[in-house]
Structure formats: C-alpha cells, structure tokens
Amino acid sequence: MSIALLVLLHALLGLLALALLLVALPFHASARGAARDGELSGRIRAAWAFGLVALELSPTGAAVRVAGLTVFRPRRAGRADGPPARIEREADGRAEEEGERQGGLARIRGALENRRPLLRMAARLLGALHPRLRLAGRLGLGDPADTAALSGLLGAVRALPGVDLSVELDWLDEALEGTAEGSARLWLPEALGVAGLLLLRRENRTALRAVMG
C-alpha cells in the first residue's frame, strides 16, 4: 500500500472518528437576556463535550474557548456612515420593521389556528432537549387584538414542560421589558429520531407550513 493511500485512509478515519464524537457527545446551550428602557442586553453560551469546547457571545464580542482557555476572539469592525447613508438606512429599516411585524403577526395567527398539533410537537421536541426557560416582565404589541393573540400564545407556551412564565401584558401600549433565562441539552440521535417520527404525520407538516409561511 502506497504512502499516499495510507495518508488518505488515516484522514478518512480521522473524519469518521470526529463525526462519531459529534454524534455521541451532547451539546449544551444557555442564554440570558434583559430588556430595560429600550436597551437589550444578554449573553449566549454554546458548548460541546461537557464544556470542552465552548462559544460565548455577548454585547462586548465573541470568544471560543477550549478547556476554559480562550483560543480565538474575533475583532469587531465598525464603519461610520455619513448623514445621507444613515438617513436612507433608517428609512429602509422602518419599512423592514413594518414588514417583519406584519409577518410576525401572521405567524402568530397561524400558530393559534394550529396550536394543538404544534403543542404536541413542541412538547415532544422539548422533552428531547431537556429545556429550562424562565420569562418575566411586561409585553405589549400596541393593539388589543394583537395582544390578545399574544396572550393565547403565551398561555399555550406556559403549558410546555420546563417553562416558567411570569409575564404581564400591556393591552394599550407597545412594551418590552423583562428578563429571560434558558438552557437546553441536545443529543443528536435522540433529537433526530423524535423529529423524524413527528414529520411522518401529515397534520404536523401542515401545521409547520402555516407557521413558517
């Protein structure tokens, strides 16, 4: 057997071993966030192999850690826009925000119309992710009808396993204040098996299309 073939074989075996490790060892994720006076803050951490490799994201930047040591921290690049570019960007942003708002409301209505199959799927998938989620604060969409739809969705979410909601609704004004904490564990064989079984049912696929648009 030639040296080149041996090198290729060892490379393939190494890739196979890495793939098996990715499947065999779990991923963990946690997040914390807060909204106060229109300002958002938070931190996200994703880890593999019980924290051996971790990615951390925060308002100050990102960091990749291996065994607790920082091995990579990307630089943050910024660019100042002149007044004309800034004005044009702000106008485009308002149009995009309105489009996103309308699309989000349509998805909320689709979720409410298909809440039974969606809740069944969410409960099964959440069970596979072993989640913990806590939300506390005040929310409002500025329109009583839209806030009523949000209330129904929050009531459905409250019934899911591992979820603790303490949310006050503002029925007249737009509001986003509070804190959120969550964590989950993903083991790929378990999650893929549950997702595959759920997608075999036509009712579940129809509900997903209604929410995704």
N, C-alpha and C positions, 0 to 999 in steps of 0.2 A: 504494500500500500504506500502511495507516494506521500511526501510530507504535506503537499498542498491539500490532499484529500483528508489527511489526519487533522489539519488545522480547521478545515471546513466542518468536519464531523464534531470536533470539540466545540466549535462555535454554535452549531445547531443544538448540541446537548446543553450548552450553557443557556441558550434562549429557552429551551424547553424547561429547564430547571427553574429559570426565572418566572416563566408563565405559571408553573405549578405552585411556586411560592406566592405569587399574586393571588391565586385562587384559594390556596389553603389558609393563608393568614388574613385576619379580618382588618377592615378599615374602621376607624373611629372618626367622628366629626362632632364638633361642638361650636356653638355660636352664642354670642351675647351682643345685644344691641339696645339702644335707647334713643328716644326722640324727645327733645325738650326745646320749646320756643323755636320750632322750625329747624333746629340743628340735629343732625343724625350722627351717632357715634356707634362703634361696635368693634367686634373682633371675631374672626373665624379661624378655627384650627382644624386641619385635617391630618390624620396620622395613619400610618400603616405599620403592621408588625408590632402592635402594642407600644407605639410611640418611637420605634427605632428611627423611622423617617417621618418628618412632620413638615407641613407647610402652614405658616401663620400669616394671616392678613389682618391689617389694622389701618386706621387713617394715616399712621406715620409711615407705612410701607409694608413690604412683604419680606419674609425670611424663610429659607429652607434649612432645617436642622436635621442632623444625623447624630443619634445618641446624645441629644441635648446640646450639641455644638453647632453653631451657625456656620454653614458651608457656603451659602450663597445669599446675597442680599442685593436685589436689583436696584439700580439707581433710578430715581424719579426725575423724569424730564418734563420741563414746562416750557410753554411758549406764550408770550403776551400778544394779544390781538389788538389791533388798532380800533378806534371807535367805530368805523363803518363795518368792519368784520364782526365786532361784538354786537352791534345793533341787529345785523342780519341774522346772526346766530341766535339771538334772543327771540326774534320773530319766528324763526323756524322751530325753536324749542317749544314755544307756546302752541304752535299748530300740532307738533308731535305729541305734546302732553294731552291735548284735547282728543286726538285720535286714540291714544293709549287709554284714556279714561273711558271713551265710548266702547272700545274693545273689551276693557276690563269689566264693564257693567254687563255686556252681552255674555261674557263667560260666567259671571255670577248667576245670571238668569238661567243659562244652560245647566249650571251645576245644581241649581234648585230644582229644575224640572226633572233632572236625572239623579236626584240625591240618594235614592235607595241603592241602586247598583254602585254608585260612586262610593257611598259609605261602606258598602260591603267590601269593595276592592281596597279602599283605604285602610280598613281595619286589618285585612289580611296582609297587605304590604307593610303597614306599620308594625304589625306583630313580628314580621321578619327583620325589621330594622331595630327593634328594641328601643323605641324612642322615648325621650322625655322632653316635653315642651311646656313652658310656662309663659303666659302673656298677661300683662297687667297694664292698665292705662285707660285712655279715653280716645274713642274713634268716632268720626262723623264724616259723611260724604257731602253735606251741604244741601241735600234734598231728602225729605222724609221718606219718599217712596224708595229711593236707592238705599237709604239707611235701613229701611225695613227688610230689604233683600239681604243686606249685610247681616242683620240680626238673625235671620233664618239660617244663613250660612255659618255664623258663629255658634248657633245652637247645635248644628249638626257636627261641627268640629269638636265641640265640648264633649260630645259623647264618645269620641275616639279614645282608644287606650293610650295612656301616658300623657294626656293633655290636661293642663290646668289653666283655665281662663278666668281672669278677673277683670273684665272689660266693661267700662261704662260707655254707653252710646250717647252721642250728641246729635239730637234729631233736627237741629236747625242750622248748625254751622259746620264747616269743614274742620276736622280736628284730627291730629295725630300726635299723641303724647303717651309715653309709657315706656315699659321695658320688656324685653323678650330674652328668654334663655332656652336653649335647646341642645340636645345631644342625640346621637344615633350611632349604631354599630352595624356595619354592612359586611356580611359574609356572602360572597358572590354565588356559590352553589345554592344556598338557601333562597336568596332573593330571586335568582333567575328561575328556579323551579316554581316558586309561587306566582311570579309574573306570567310564566308560560301557561300555567293552569287557568289563570284568570282570563287571559286573552282567547282561550278556546271558546268562551261563551259569547254569542252574538250580542246579547244585551249589554255586556260590558264594553264591547268595541263601539257600539252605538253611543253609549254614554260618554266615552272618551272623545269621540269625534265632536259631540255637541259642546264640550268644554274647550277643546283645543281650537275650534273654529275652522 
